[in-house]
């Protein structure tokens, strides 16, 4: 087949058990891709140095295998060997990678040259991939996998040079979620300018609420107040970047939702949220009540958790005419759409697209200019013992439970307890 800029020529099994020759499918939807290292004139071959599994996929693999190093390595290798790409068949998600350009075809439009150290900004679920070292250097305890192998980029793929001023592992973690702050900024800016995706936003937080006293001076544009933004998983990678982007875009107040005392303490220390809610995002009523008590309902709710079942809570926590942005790969479209309909919830729901023009540059700028965000990232990436498994509902609080001593003072952040772990 003639080389396709979308990688159609690399599809060798559109569906499980079905050889090529059926309906044309894009590489992301295909069951198996061909990772042959020989490239077409418009392709690029990358010598892979590190994979970054997306949070939902890592969590599913850890839970299904028990988390042991040998079992984790075997599970990931099985997916890559069978599918020619890292495309988790349970979550439907992948991740991204860093590496060195080994060869660039003469007609590749990506502007890459042999020897460049790059990060891919497209999902591993559509990137032809082969691993040659058995993932021997990976202990199974991190989303990031040091490895050897090769990957193929198409003409319509996206890749950027790794920055010189950030450690490679940190840059990879940032690029993995750089679509989240970009879309958050776009949505918040639209409300800030009085051009909300739904009807006019609700505006001010409830009088006397934790978020009410945090409205920044000059947060109105064209007579409209900035939105109240709730972020589920605010202490995680995409959550912390989204909080910083929302603040920069003119959010009136930011309500950070986290599942545990430890994450509440991290978020409080960062100062990224005006109010902090401890809640299990899978308990819709408790979550909505807690967000309301912290200054909600939210005009914009950004979902950055990596477990299923958070759709209803996000919808209930959002004001009529508001917007819910789903960045979690664990999101169920049917649960969100039918749940909103069943609750007569007039909210606009957006699927988080991992691409937006300038998304990588925005995320890097936030890391460089926000010490709070960088600290949260470094704790996660480099395994600070005090920071564990953010973006999850592990160790969710009991109803009424508050964060450790000091978590409600200092910057004015306050913790509202809600929800109980359900599994």
C-alpha positions as CSV (number, residue, x, y, z in Angstrom):
1,X,0.0,0.0,0.0
2,X,1.1,3.5,-0.7
3,X,2.4,5.4,2.4
4,X,-0.4,7.2,4.1
5,X,0.2,10.3,6.3
6,X,-2.2,8.9,8.8
7,X,-0.4,5.5,8.9
8,X,-3.1,3.4,7.2
9,X,-0.3,1.4,5.5
10,X,0.8,0.2,9.0
11,X,-2.6,-1.4,9.8
12,X,-2.3,-5.1,9.5
13,X,-5.3,-6.3,11.5
14,X,-8.2,-3.9,11.7
15,X,-9.9,-6.1,14.4
16,X,-8.9,-8.9,16.7
17,X,-8.5,-12.1,14.6
18,X,-9.2,-10.3,11.3
19,X,-6.4,-10.0,8.8
20,X,-6.0,-6.9,6.6
21,X,-8.3,-6.3,3.7
22,X,-11.5,-5.4,5.5
23,X,-12.8,-2.0,6.2
24,X,-10.3,0.8,6.4
25,X,-9.5,1.9,10.0
26,X,-7.1,4.4,11.4
27,X,-4.1,3.1,13.4
28,X,-5.6,4.0,16.8
29,X,-8.7,1.9,16.1
30,X,-6.8,-1.0,14.6
31,X,-6.2,-4.2,16.6
32,X,-2.6,-4.6,15.3
33,X,0.0,-2.4,13.6
34,X,3.1,-3.3,11.7
35,X,6.2,-2.1,13.5
36,X,8.6,-2.9,10.7
37,X,11.7,-0.7,11.3
38,X,12.0,0.0,7.6
39,X,10.5,3.4,7.0
40,X,8.6,5.0,4.2
41,X,9.9,8.3,2.8
42,X,7.5,10.3,5.0
43,X,8.1,8.4,8.2
44,X,10.5,8.7,11.1
45,X,12.0,5.9,13.1
46,X,12.8,6.6,16.7
47,X,15.1,4.7,19.0
48,X,13.0,4.5,22.1
49,X,14.4,5.3,25.5
50,X,11.4,5.6,27.7
51,X,7.7,4.9,27.6
52,X,5.1,6.7,29.7
53,X,1.9,4.8,30.3
54,X,-1.2,6.8,30.8
55,X,-2.5,6.8,34.3
56,X,-5.7,4.8,33.6
57,X,-3.7,2.0,31.8
58,X,-1.0,1.9,34.5
59,X,-3.7,1.6,37.2
60,X,-5.5,-1.2,35.4
61,X,-2.3,-3.2,34.8
62,X,-1.3,-2.8,38.4
63,X,-4.6,-4.0,39.7
64,X,-4.9,-6.9,37.2
65,X,-1.4,-8.2,37.9
66,X,-0.9,-7.4,41.5
67,X,1.8,-4.9,40.7
68,X,4.8,-7.3,40.8
69,X,7.7,-6.3,38.5
70,X,7.8,-9.5,36.6
71,X,4.0,-9.6,36.1
72,X,3.9,-5.9,35.1
73,X,6.7,-6.4,32.5
74,X,5.0,-9.5,31.1
75,X,1.6,-7.7,30.8
76,X,3.1,-4.7,28.9
77,X,5.2,-6.8,26.7
78,X,2.2,-9.0,25.9
79,X,0.2,-6.0,24.7
80,X,3.1,-4.6,22.6
81,X,3.9,-8.0,21.0
82,X,0.4,-8.9,20.2
83,X,-0.7,-5.5,18.9
84,X,2.5,-3.9,17.5
85,X,1.7,-0.9,19.8
86,X,1.1,-0.1,23.4
87,X,-2.7,-0.1,23.3
88,X,-4.2,-1.4,26.5
89,X,-7.2,-3.5,25.3
90,X,-9.1,-2.9,28.6
91,X,-8.7,0.9,29.0
92,X,-8.3,1.6,25.3
93,X,-5.4,4.0,26.1
94,X,-1.7,4.0,25.7
95,X,0.7,6.8,26.7
96,X,3.7,8.4,24.9
97,X,7.4,8.1,24.6
98,X,10.8,9.8,24.5
99,X,13.8,8.7,22.4
100,X,16.3,9.7,19.8
101,X,15.6,10.1,16.1
102,X,17.3,7.2,14.3
103,X,16.2,8.0,10.8
104,X,14.0,10.6,9.1
105,X,12.6,10.0,5.7
106,X,13.3,12.6,3.0
107,X,9.7,13.5,2.7
108,X,8.8,13.7,6.4
109,X,7.2,17.0,7.2
110,X,8.0,16.8,11.0
111,X,11.3,18.7,10.8
112,X,13.2,16.0,12.7
113,X,16.8,15.0,12.1
114,X,18.8,12.0,13.1
115,X,20.2,12.4,16.6
116,X,17.5,14.7,18.0
117,X,16.1,13.7,21.4
118,X,12.4,14.0,21.2
119,X,9.1,13.3,22.9
120,X,6.1,12.1,20.8
121,X,2.9,14.0,21.4
122,X,0.7,11.3,20.0
123,X,-0.7,8.3,21.8
124,X,1.2,5.0,22.0
125,X,-2.2,3.5,21.1
126,X,-1.5,4.5,17.5
127,X,2.3,4.4,17.3
128,X,3.9,1.3,15.8
129,X,6.3,0.0,18.5
130,X,8.7,-2.9,19.1
131,X,10.7,-3.5,22.3
132,X,14.0,-5.3,22.3
133,X,15.2,-5.4,25.9
134,X,12.3,-7.2,27.6
135,X,11.8,-4.0,29.8
136,X,14.5,-5.4,32.0
137,X,15.2,-2.0,33.6
138,X,11.6,-1.4,34.7
139,X,10.6,-2.2,38.3
140,X,6.9,-1.9,37.5
141,X,6.4,0.7,40.2
142,X,6.2,3.8,37.9
143,X,4.2,4.9,34.9
144,X,7.6,5.6,33.2
145,X,9.3,2.6,31.6
146,X,13.0,2.8,30.7
147,X,13.5,0.5,27.7
148,X,15.1,-0.1,24.3
149,X,13.3,-0.6,21.0
150,X,12.0,1.5,18.1
151,X,8.8,3.4,17.2
152,X,7.5,4.7,13.9
153,X,6.1,8.2,13.4
154,X,3.8,9.1,10.5
155,X,3.6,12.3,8.5
156,X,0.7,13.5,10.7
157,X,2.3,12.5,14.0
158,X,3.5,15.2,16.4
159,X,6.8,15.3,18.2
160,X,8.9,18.0,19.9
161,X,12.5,18.3,20.9
162,X,13.1,17.6,24.6
163,X,13.9,20.8,26.5
164,X,17.5,21.3,27.6
165,X,16.5,22.9,31.0
166,X,14.3,20.0,32.3
167,X,15.2,16.4,33.2
168,X,14.0,14.1,30.6
169,X,11.7,12.2,32.9
170,X,10.1,15.4,34.1
171,X,9.6,16.7,30.6
172,X,8.0,13.4,29.6
173,X,5.5,13.6,32.5
174,X,4.6,17.1,31.4
175,X,4.1,16.3,27.8
176,X,2.0,13.3,28.7
177,X,-0.8,15.6,30.0
178,X,-0.1,18.8,28.1
179,X,-3.5,18.8,26.4
180,X,-5.3,19.3,29.7
181,X,-4.1,22.8,30.6
182,X,-4.5,23.9,27.0
183,X,-8.2,23.0,26.8
184,X,-8.8,24.2,30.4
185,X,-7.3,27.6,29.5
186,X,-9.5,27.8,26.4
187,X,-12.7,27.0,28.3
188,X,-12.0,29.3,31.2
189,X,-11.0,32.1,28.9
190,X,-14.3,31.7,27.1
191,X,-16.2,32.2,30.3
192,X,-13.9,34.9,31.5
193,X,-14.7,36.8,28.3
194,X,-18.5,36.2,28.7
195,X,-18.5,33.6,25.9
196,X,-19.3,30.4,27.9
197,X,-20.0,27.2,26.1
198,X,-23.4,27.0,27.8
199,X,-25.6,29.8,29.1
200,X,-24.2,32.6,31.2
201,X,-22.1,31.2,34.0
202,X,-23.4,31.3,37.6
203,X,-20.6,33.8,38.5
204,X,-19.8,34.4,42.1
205,X,-19.2,31.7,44.7
206,X,-21.7,31.4,47.6
207,X,-21.3,34.2,50.1
208,X,-19.1,33.2,53.0
209,X,-17.7,30.1,51.2
210,X,-14.0,29.3,51.2
211,X,-13.8,30.2,47.5
212,X,-15.8,33.5,47.9
213,X,-12.9,35.3,49.6
214,X,-10.4,34.4,47.0
215,X,-11.7,36.2,43.9
216,X,-8.8,37.9,42.3
217,X,-8.9,41.7,41.7
218,X,-9.7,42.5,38.1
219,X,-11.2,39.1,37.4
220,X,-14.0,40.5,35.3
221,X,-14.0,41.0,31.6
222,X,-16.8,42.9,29.8
223,X,-18.7,42.9,33.0
224,X,-18.7,39.1,33.5
225,X,-17.0,37.4,36.5
226,X,-14.5,34.7,35.9
227,X,-15.8,31.1,36.5
228,X,-15.6,29.0,39.5
229,X,-13.5,25.9,38.5
230,X,-13.6,22.6,40.2
231,X,-10.8,20.1,39.4
232,X,-11.2,16.4,40.3
233,X,-7.7,15.1,40.9
234,X,-6.2,18.5,41.5
235,X,-3.0,17.1,43.1
236,X,-2.1,15.0,40.0
237,X,-0.2,15.8,36.9
238,X,-3.0,17.0,34.6
239,X,-5.0,18.4,37.6
240,X,-2.2,20.6,38.9
241,X,-1.4,21.9,35.4
242,X,-5.1,22.6,34.8
243,X,-5.4,24.5,38.0
244,X,-2.4,26.7,37.1
245,X,-3.9,27.2,33.6
246,X,-7.3,28.1,35.0
247,X,-5.8,30.6,37.4
248,X,-3.8,32.2,34.6
249,X,-6.9,32.4,32.4
250,X,-8.9,34.3,35.0
251,X,-10.8,31.8,37.1
252,X,-12.5,33.5,40.0
253,X,-11.9,30.6,42.3
254,X,-10.5,27.1,42.1
255,X,-11.9,24.2,44.1
256,X,-9.5,21.2,44.2
257,X,-11.0,17.8,44.8
258,X,-8.6,15.1,46.2
259,X,-9.3,11.7,47.7
260,X,-6.9,11.6,50.7
261,X,-5.4,13.5,53.5
262,X,-1.9,13.1,52.0
263,X,-3.0,14.7,48.7
264,X,-4.9,17.4,50.4
265,X,-1.7,18.3,52.3
266,X,0.2,18.4,49.0
267,X,-2.4,20.5,47.3
268,X,-2.6,22.9,50.3
269,X,1.2,23.3,50.3
270,X,1.1,24.2,46.6
271,X,-1.4,26.9,47.0
272,X,-3.0,26.0,43.7
273,X,-6.5,25.8,45.1
274,X,-8.6,28.3,47.0
275,X,-10.7,25.5,48.6
276,X,-9.8,21.8,49.0
277,X,-12.4,19.1,49.1
278,X,-11.8,15.6,50.3
279,X,-14.2,13.4,48.4
280,X,-14.6,10.1,46.6
281,X,-15.3,11.3,43.0
282,X,-17.4,8.1,42.5
283,X,-20.0,9.2,45.1
284,X,-22.0,11.7,43.0
285,X,-24.2,13.2,45.8
286,X,-21.4,13.5,48.4
287,X,-19.1,15.1,45.8
288,X,-21.7,17.6,44.6
289,X,-22.6,18.6,48.2
290,X,-18.9,19.0,49.1
291,X,-18.2,21.1,46.1
292,X,-21.2,23.3,46.9
293,X,-20.0,23.7,50.4
294,X,-16.7,24.9,49.2
295,X,-18.1,27.6,46.9
296,X,-19.7,25.7,44.1
297,X,-21.5,24.5,42.1
298,X,-18.7,25.0,39.6
299,X,-19.1,26.8,36.3
300,X,-16.3,24.6,34.9
301,X,-15.5,21.1,36.2
302,X,-12.3,19.4,34.9
303,X,-12.1,15.6,35.5
304,X,-8.5,14.4,35.8
305,X,-9.0,11.2,37.9
306,X,-8.0,7.8,36.5
307,X,-10.8,5.6,37.8
308,X,-14.2,4.9,36.2
309,X,-17.5,6.0,37.7
310,X,-16.8,9.7,38.2
311,X,-19.1,11.0,35.5
312,X,-22.2,11.5,37.6
313,X,-20.4,13.4,40.4
314,X,-18.8,15.8,37.9
315,X,-22.1,16.5,36.3
316,X,-23.9,17.1,39.6
317,X,-21.1,19.4,40.8
318,X,-21.5,21.6,37.8
319,X,-24.0,24.5,37.7
320,X,-26.7,24.7,35.0
321,X,-25.2,26.1,31.9
322,X,-21.7,25.0,33.0
323,X,-19.1,22.9,31.3
324,X,-17.6,19.6,32.2
325,X,-14.2,18.7,30.7
326,X,-13.4,15.0,30.8
327,X,-9.6,14.4,30.6
328,X,-9.7,10.9,32.1
329,X,-9.2,7.9,29.9
330,X,-11.5,6.0,32.3
331,X,-14.5,8.2,31.2
332,X,-17.6,6.4,29.8
333,X,-19.3,8.4,27.1
334,X,-22.6,6.6,27.6
335,X,-22.5,7.1,31.4
336,X,-21.8,10.8,30.9
337,X,-24.4,11.4,28.2
338,X,-27.2,9.3,29.6
339,X,-26.4,10.3,33.2
340,X,-26.7,14.0,32.3
341,X,-30.0,13.3,30.5
342,X,-31.4,11.3,33.4
343,X,-30.6,14.1,35.9
344,X,-32.0,16.8,33.5
345,X,-28.5,18.5,33.8
346,X,-28.1,21.3,31.3
347,X,-24.3,21.1,31.0
348,X,-21.9,21.1,28.1
349,X,-19.6,18.1,28.1
350,X,-16.2,18.1,26.3
351,X,-13.9,15.2,25.6
352,X,-10.4,16.3,26.4
353,X,-8.4,16.3,23.2
354,X,-4.7,15.6,23.8
355,X,-3.9,18.1,21.1
356,X,-4.3,21.9,20.9
357,X,-2.1,24.4,19.1
358,X,0.7,25.4,21.4
359,X,-0.2,22.9,24.1
360,X,3.3,21.7,24.7
361,X,4.7,25.2,25.0
362,X,2.0,26.2,27.4
363,X,2.6,23.2,29.7
364,X,6.3,23.8,29.7
365,X,5.8,27.4,30.5
366,X,3.6,26.5,33.5
367,X,6.2,24.1,34.8
368,X,8.9,26.8,34.4
369,X,7.0,29.6,36.0
370,X,5.0,27.8,38.7
371,X,7.2,26.4,41.5
372,X,4.1,24.8,43.0
373,X,3.3,22.8,39.9
374,X,6.9,21.8,39.4
375,X,7.2,20.6,43.0
376,X,4.1,18.4,42.6
377,X,5.5,16.9,39.4
378,X,8.9,16.2,40.8
379,X,7.4,14.5,43.8
380,X,5.5,12.2,41.6
381,X,8.1,11.6,39.0
382,X,11.0,11.1,41.3
383,X,9.1,9.1,43.9
384,X,9.1,11.3,46.9
385,X,7.8,8.9,49.6
386,X,5.3,11.6,50.7
387,X,3.5,11.7,47.4
388,X,1.8,8.5,46.2
389,X,-0.6,7.5,43.4
390,X,-2.2,10.9,42.8
391,X,-5.3,11.2,40.6
392,X,-6.8,8.1,42.3
393,X,-9.5,7.4,44.8
394,X,-7.3,5.2,46.9
395,X,-7.5,6.0,50.7
396,X,-10.6,8.2,50.1
397,X,-11.8,9.9,53.3
398,X,-14.6,9.0,55.6
399,X,-17.5,11.4,55.7
400,X,-16.5,14.5,57.7
401,X,-12.8,13.7,57.8
402,X,-10.4,16.6,57.5
403,X,-6.9,16.9,56.4
404,X,-3.9,16.8,58.7
405,X,-3.2,19.6,61.1
406,X,-2.4,22.8,59.3
407,X,-4.0,21.8,56.0
408,X,-6.8,24.3,56.4
409,X,-4.7,27.3,57.3
410,X,-1.9,29.4,55.9
411,X,-3.0,30.2,52.4
412,X,-6.7,30.3,53.3
413,X,-7.4,26.9,51.8
414,X,-10.0,24.8,53.6
415,X,-10.8,21.2,53.6
416,X,-14.4,19.9,53.4
417,X,-14.8,16.2,54.2
418,X,-17.1,14.1,52.0
419,X,-17.4,10.6,50.7
420,X,-16.1,7.2,51.7
421,X,-14.1,4.7,49.7
422,X,-16.5,2.3,48.0
423,X,-14.1,-0.5,47.1
